């Protein structure tokens, strides 16, 4: 999607897989907890652009990890919840202009918010689905006489299986 003649928006897509660990504490029907994830991703996107300012843009998100608080309300076996915390990601952006190339390949720290639903199959196993929105600080760069502002965010929808001790 293009925002203005001097901007470019890529929408990467791919598969995410990883590990999660956490701790929950239940007070009557209220559940509070903390969980952390370590995820690897194939999310990437690339596009050739026929503009005078730049002619190619690519982005890649190979890894991210987060530590989040979680708050929910249990309805029998169902647990709808909201979650939020800090996220760290390896963000790789590359913009090629007619006169130079600009690379951003670094680990960036941002924030994440989301929501989900967990269903307890039995005393130890549950299945869940959630959505996370991740926002990272903008990075301003100058290259070849052009000023670039890289604005990175990600949206992740995922499903998983949990084992509770």
C-alpha angles and dihedrals in degrees: 000000000000120000103184136343089272100044136074129194121199123195108203120200133188147116125300125202133167153116132288134194130179151144128236131192120196123208107185101305096338117098124196124178151138128241138178131201135198111196137180118204140194090199110140141138136187135183140177111227125197099212127122092237098056137351106199135033128181135171135187134184106193099165142013137171131190142187114205142174116229131205125183147152119233119225103188101292096350123090117186109189146174122219140187143164146108127330131194119197141174102235120190118188126168127185121183118201127184090260104033149355127248120204129188112185110155146117111263130191121216142142133275135201129182152140137226151164126239126192122199110222092185138329093300110023130065138165124216144181125198145168126220129191114200125194125190131192117271117254120210117204135174120211133163093351093308128110117220129189113198112205111187128189134148138202120206128188114187145162129210151169121238132199115204122203 
